[in-house]
């Protein structure tokens, strides 16, 4: 009865709440005469394209006759938003990629703890919720990386190996600007806030890995923590012209292309930038170093599980879905394919890497820790969007202190 | 017999309108996250509407888009219709050109204009060749909002042209002749005779545009994504891209109910004002 009521509520509220969400489409998950169809939603990115996923799924279908994998596109929204819509509409897919369960919604996903193979998957314990594994991934990606244009550094007389503190990073930007380059590449969309996280989290969370837990408990604030000084630093770079305001009008791929084309000298981004550089045949002209901080060097790497998969609890084909996810995260060829496609890493698995990929691997090997924002360390819902808006506002004259207090005000208003 | 005739319509209306609105109002009083059980929390979601820092800003953006957009869409549509009201191939062509954007998905229009107005877009690329720019169509907070409004107006005014041209065909030729005999020039005829005659259609167009623009979402997603710095984040965008994505379905529903009430009040207010003017004019 309760289930029927929920579905009725979802159906009835849908016209009002989701009037504009045209991307919401029905599915046909089920057993057809020919076998089982598994519906999968994924995030489409410049590296992990629709064509890539379909090719990967074709490989599974050939090896498993009778199973059809149906890729469901999410339109203009993320996989997470699509899954939320589908769940609310009572029509969820069987498998979702790029979803991180929380303690509040873990019961929506299948507990995979009793599957012995899950224990050997990357970062399995870090993403466990109360000791239970709901999510399994293919590899790891690290994100506190600074990619740089070797030719620009040579022209500006900057030695990348000598950049270990934020002061040295700032000096390098001054020299690069004098040499005629835009020192640091950014972009609009989600990129601005994400780059700030990649930079600041490396410093703040290496010093205090439990910072997010403390923020949730109200024991620390943005305004009175390391984030305030990072905001100050970032603002000073904008004021000095090291970051261009016009970059906010670029999409993520456009920003990446500008850096690859030599319009800027440095680009803070995750390891998934490597395949883009490889594809553009620019890897050899690009170097990488770990994000400098004012604390320990090298700092911990802000990182996360790559290609995480969950099996939706309401799946009608749970066993088949688990088998497919097992294949995705344990089959050597499937794993290598996904690692290579997105420039991710996993112990025990190798694939032909460019010089840039190898350099990233070396940074991970030397990193004292991988800072994972999962479980209790996961910020509250909506934080990344709010951070992005806040960081972009620094380009329009908002002061660093206002930005920090604005983040606190927003965080407090969400409780 | 009357009840039997009305029955199917009443049932359909109840199932498709009354029940969803009723359920939405109920959900807006809960903390439902879209999948687990919902707890009744009274008016907390509505209180949160007023202390959510993003709400205030998004209302300003929405109000500006609705007000400026409606005036421009209706005004431009009216001027365009008055110019092209005559029956000729040329006029038909230009009316079709004006209406054309309306038949294309707003999402596609947004992406198209993003490719034109973006930092690396067609306009800035061309300007760059002359050493000018880039112009902040989409990266400057203020300009991005007006770029968004301009694209919305461009995409929407053609619908009004069709409405107004149809209405203009109903203006009696005798009135126009009488105005001409009285010595009224074209501007005076349009202002004193034609526009008052099509005032009910103008009112409908105003209400439709106003209510439509208050719900602006899809073109925001594809043109600006609500940025930069949330400067183009409309209330509908906030509901769908922020609250709903954060699985705050109860709160998102409260926002949607609030939006529905505001839309209804505005539509009623515009209609009432129009009726009062009509009554004053007739007597």
HADDOCK unambig.tbl for C-alpha pairs under 7 A between the chains (distance, minus, plus):
assign (segid A and resid 9 and name CA) (segid B and resid 23 and name CA) 6.22 0.50 0.50
assign (segid A and resid 12 and name CA) (segid B and resid 19 and name CA) 6.76 0.50 0.50
assign (segid A and resid 12 and name CA) (segid B and resid 20 and name CA) 4.28 0.50 0.50
assign (segid A and resid 12 and name CA) (segid B and resid 23 and name CA) 6.47 0.50 0.50
assign (segid A and resid 13 and name CA) (segid B and resid 20 and name CA) 5.24 0.50 0.50
assign (segid A and resid 13 and name CA) (segid B and resid 23 and name CA) 6.21 0.50 0.50
assign (segid A and resid 13 and name CA) (segid B and resid 24 and name CA) 5.15 0.50 0.50
assign (segid A and resid 16 and name CA) (segid B and resid 256 and name CA) 6.65 0.50 0.50
assign (segid A and resid 17 and name CA) (segid B and resid 253 and name CA) 5.90 0.50 0.50
assign (segid A and resid 17 and name CA) (segid B and resid 256 and name CA) 6.06 0.50 0.50
assign (segid A and resid 20 and name CA) (segid B and resid 217 and name CA) 6.91 0.50 0.50
assign (segid A and resid 20 and name CA) (segid B and resid 218 and name CA) 6.88 0.50 0.50
assign (segid A and resid 81 and name CA) (segid B and resid 245 and name CA) 4.84 0.50 0.50
assign (segid A and resid 84 and name CA) (segid B and resid 34 and name CA) 6.92 0.50 0.50
assign (segid A and resid 84 and name CA) (segid B and resid 247 and name CA) 6.68 0.50 0.50
assign (segid A and resid 87 and name CA) (segid B and resid 34 and name CA) 6.97 0.50 0.50
assign (segid A and resid 87 and name CA) (segid B and resid 35 and name CA) 6.28 0.50 0.50
assign (segid A and resid 88 and name CA) (segid B and resid 34 and name CA) 4.78 0.50 0.50
assign (segid A and resid 88 and name CA) (segid B and resid 35 and name CA) 5.69 0.50 0.50
assign (segid A and resid 189 and name CA) (segid B and resid 225 and name CA) 6.67 0.50 0.50
assign (segid A and resid 245 and name CA) (segid B and resid 139 and name CA) 6.93 0.50 0.50
assign (segid A and resid 246 and name CA) (segid B and resid 119 and name CA) 6.16 0.50 0.50
assign (segid A and resid 246 and name CA) (segid B and resid 136 and name CA) 6.64 0.50 0.50
assign (segid A and resid 246 and name CA) (segid B and resid 139 and name CA) 5.67 0.50 0.50
assign (segid A and resid 247 and name CA) (segid B and resid 119 and name CA) 6.89 0.50 0.50
assign (segid A and resid 248 and name CA) (segid B and resid 139 and name CA) 5.04 0.50 0.50
assign (segid A and resid 248 and name CA) (segid B and resid 228 and name CA) 6.50 0.50 0.50
assign (segid A and resid 249 and name CA) (segid B and resid 118 and name CA) 5.38 0.50 0.50
assign (segid A and resid 249 and name CA) (segid B and resid 119 and name CA) 5.01 0.50 0.50
assign (segid A and resid 249 and name CA) (segid B and resid 138 and name CA) 5.24 0.50 0.50
assign (segid A and resid 249 and name CA) (segid B and resid 139 and name CA) 4.43 0.50 0.50
assign (segid A and resid 250 and name CA) (segid B and resid 118 and name CA) 6.53 0.50 0.50
assign (segid A and resid 250 and name CA) (segid B and resid 119 and name CA) 5.90 0.50 0.50
assign (segid A and resid 250 and name CA) (segid B and resid 120 and name CA) 7.00 0.50 0.50
assign (segid A and resid 381 and name CA) (segid B and resid 246 and name CA) 5.18 0.50 0.50
assign (segid A and resid 382 and name CA) (segid B and resid 242 and name CA) 6.54 0.50 0.50
assign (segid A and resid 382 and name CA) (segid B and resid 246 and name CA) 5.60 0.50 0.50
assign (segid A and resid 389 and name CA) (segid B and resid 229 and name CA) 4.18 0.50 0.50
assign (segid A and resid 389 and name CA) (segid B and resid 230 and name CA) 5.59 0.50 0.50
assign (segid A and resid 390 and name CA) (segid B and resid 229 and name CA) 6.30 0.50 0.50
assign (segid A and resid 392 and name CA) (segid B and resid 228 and name CA) 6.20 0.50 0.50
assign (segid A and resid 392 and name CA) (segid B and resid 229 and name CA) 4.67 0.50 0.50
assign (segid A and resid 393 and name CA) (segid B and resid 229 and name CA) 4.84 0.50 0.50
assign (segid A and resid 410 and name CA) (segid B and resid 53 and name CA) 6.41 0.50 0.50
assign (segid A and resid 413 and name CA) (segid B and resid 51 and name CA) 6.97 0.50 0.50
assign (segid A and resid 413 and name CA) (segid B and resid 52 and name CA) 6.25 0.50 0.50
